[in-house]
């Protein structure tokens, strides 16, 4: 006897709460069918490409973030020297002698 979709959903929902014997009795099927269904659910492996996606998504996010920030010119000024004008010179002298 095959399990209906409704029975499968109920088993998945309650397999942690109830024993196999109790679930089989409530559903009107043998314990072997419930055990086979649960073992089939547990033995499914995650495909390999899931792990590739899992690792590549954060890396791709940071690469795109960095590229976007560089394209729009966000960040620090990396010029080593700054030209001193009269206003900046005055500010430097005020800073040095007021402290």
Secondary structure per residue as TSV (DSSP state, phi and psi in degrees):
chain	resnum	aa	ss	phi	psi
A	1	X	-	360.0	130.8
A	2	X	-	-84.7	152.8
A	3	X	-	-86.1	139.1
A	4	X	-	-78.5	166.2
A	5	X	H	-61.9	-36.0
A	6	X	H	-64.2	-42.4
A	7	X	H	-66.3	-39.5
A	8	X	H	-63.5	-42.9
A	9	X	H	-62.7	-39.3
A	10	X	H	-67.3	-38.9
A	11	X	H	-64.7	-46.1
A	12	X	H	-62.0	-38.8
A	13	X	H	-69.2	-36.4
A	14	X	H	-111.6	6.8
A	15	X	T	-67.9	-21.0
A	16	X	T	-84.5	-26.4
A	17	X	T	-83.8	-42.6
A	18	X	S	-115.3	158.1
A	19	X	-	-76.0	164.9
A	20	X	H	-63.3	-38.4
A	21	X	H	-62.7	-44.4
A	22	X	H	-67.1	-42.0
A	23	X	H	-65.0	-41.1
A	24	X	H	-63.5	-39.8
A	25	X	H	-65.1	-41.6
A	26	X	H	-68.4	-33.7
A	27	X	H	-88.2	-15.2
A	28	X	T	76.4	33.6
A	29	X	S	-128.1	169.4
A	30	X	-	-78.3	159.5
A	31	X	H	-65.2	-32.9
A	32	X	H	-61.2	-39.5
A	33	X	H	-66.2	-41.8
A	34	X	H	-66.0	-42.8
A	35	X	H	-62.1	-43.4
A	36	X	H	-62.7	-41.9
A	37	X	H	-63.4	-44.8
A	38	X	H	-65.8	-39.9
A	39	X	H	-66.7	-37.2
A	40	X	H	-65.2	-37.5
A	41	X	H	-67.1	-39.6
A	42	X	H	-73.7	-29.8
A	43	X	T	-86.0	-1.7
A	44	X	-	-70.8	128.4
A	45	X	-	-94.2	150.1
A	46	X	-	-76.9	132.2
A	47	X	-	-61.4	150.4
A	48	X	H	-62.0	-35.9
A	49	X	H	-67.3	-18.4
A	50	X	H	-62.4	-41.0
A	51	X	H	-68.8	-36.5
A	52	X	H	-63.6	-44.8
A	53	X	H	-65.2	-41.1
A	54	X	H	-58.9	-39.2
A	55	X	H	-82.0	-36.7
A	56	X	H	-79.1	-25.8
A	57	X	H	-61.1	-48.9
A	58	X	H	-65.2	-36.9
A	59	X	H	-64.2	-46.1
A	60	X	H	-62.2	-38.9
A	61	X	H	-59.1	-48.2
A	62	X	H	-69.7	-34.1
A	63	X	H	-64.5	-46.6
A	64	X	H	-65.5	-37.6
A	65	X	H	-62.1	-47.2
A	66	X	H	-62.8	-43.4
A	67	X	H	-63.6	-42.9
A	68	X	H	-62.4	-42.3
A	69	X	H	-66.0	-38.4
A	70	X	H	-69.6	-38.4
A	71	X	H	-63.0	-41.8
A	72	X	T	-89.2	5.2
A	73	X	T	72.7	27.0
A	74	X	-	-85.5	137.6
A	75	X	S	139.1	-167.4
A	76	X	-	-81.5	159.4
A	77	X	-	-84.7	117.7
A	78	X	-	-96.7	11.2
A	79	X	-	-68.8	135.9
A	80	X	S	-78.1	-40.2
A	81	X	-	-115.4	145.3
A	82	X	-	-122.1	135.7
A	83	X	-	-72.2	137.3
A	84	X	-	-93.3	120.7
A	85	X	-	-101.6	177.8
A	86	X	H	-61.3	-39.0
A	87	X	H	-65.3	-42.5
A	88	X	H	-69.7	-36.3
A	89	X	H	-62.6	-42.7
A	90	X	H	-62.8	-42.9
A	91	X	H	-63.4	-38.2
A	92	X	H	-66.1	-45.0
A	93	X	H	-65.5	-38.8
A	94	X	H	-64.4	-40.0
A	95	X	H	-65.2	-43.1
A	96	X	H	-67.6	-39.3
A	97	X	H	-95.9	-9.2
A	98	X	H	-89.4	-15.6
A	99	X	-	-84.1	360.0
